[in-house]
Amino acid sequence: VQFVESGGGLVQPGGSLRLLCAASGFDFGLEIMSWFRQAPGTERQHVAAIRTKGVTTAYIESVKGRFTISRDNNKKMLYLQMTGLTREDTAVYYCNRKNNPDSWGQGTQVTVSS
């Protein structure tokens, strides 16, 4: 099982980023997938989830209306479109299976700063 996240960077408040995750080593299309994030000095936090067919999604309250999770089962890719970024969104972002996440990737750093 392997996850490779990319797409992070430095962005000004109010800006946008699109995160990508390449997954391998398991049957991607059969798993509910999630994005997580971890800010310095805090525990890893679940941010968003998407069910197997990509129709049903869920978000934590603080990102609703700003973040959009999506997936491409053929490419085994997970995406997170982030808009209206705030300093509170600064964190390392990870993708993983929602249920029993393991084999964490290196994550991708998102820094929101002026």
N, C-alpha and C positions, 0 to 999 in steps of 0.2 A: 504494500500500500504506500502510495507516494502522492504528495500534494506539492505543487510548485506555484506559489503566488507571485504576482507581478502587478505593475500599474500604479504603485504608490508614488509619492513624491511630496514636494513642498508646494503648498497652494495657499493663496490668501483667503481670508474669511469670505464666505459667499461663493467661493469657487467650486469647481467640480472635478471629479476624478472617476475613472472607470477601472476597477480592479478585476483581474483575471486570475483564474485558478485552473491549472491543468492537473487532472486526477488520473491515477493509473493504479493497477494492481487489484482492482475489485470491480464488481459489476455496477458501474456508476449509475446506470439507468434504473436500478432497483432500490437506490438509496435516497432517502430524504437528505438533502444537503444544506449546509449552513455556512454562514460567515460568523466569525468570532473576532473579537478585538481585545487587546490588552494594553492599557495605558501604563506608564511608569508607576510602580508602587501599588498597582491594583491587581486584582485577580482577572483572569480571562473572562470575558463577558460574551454571552451569545447575543448576536445582533439581528440576524435574519435567517429565515429558513424557507426552503422551497420543496414542495412535494415532487414525486418522481416524474409526473407528466408536465411539470412546470406551470401548472395552472393556479395552484393554491400556494400562497405565500403568507408569511407572518413576519412581523417586525417588532422590535422593542419600541416603546412609546416615543422615545427621544429621536428616533430616525424616521418615523412614519411620515410619509409625504415628501421625504427628501431622498431616501435610498430606495433603489429597486434591485431586487435580486432576480436573476434569470439563469437559465442553463441551456446547454446544447448537449443532449445525450449522445448524439452521433459523434461529436468531437470530444466528449468527456470533459467538457469545460463548464465552469461555474463563473458567473459574473456578478459584480456589484457596482451599479451606477450610483454615484454619490453626488448630490447637488446641495447647494446651500450649506456648505461645510462651515462648521464652527470650531473654535479652539478645543471644545470638549470632544471633538471627533478625533483628535490627535491620538494615535495609538499604532501598534503593529496589528495588522489585520491578517487573519488566518482563515482558510477554508477547511472543512472537514465534514465527515458524516455527522448528522445531527445526533443520531443514536450511537452510543459507544464510540465517541471520537478517539482516535489514536493516531500514531505515526505522524505527529505534527510536522508541517513543513517549516521553512525558515520565516515565513510571513513576509509581508510587505509593509514598509513604514509609510504611514500617512502623517504628515505634519501640516497643521493649519496655523499659519502665522503671518502677520503683516511685516 
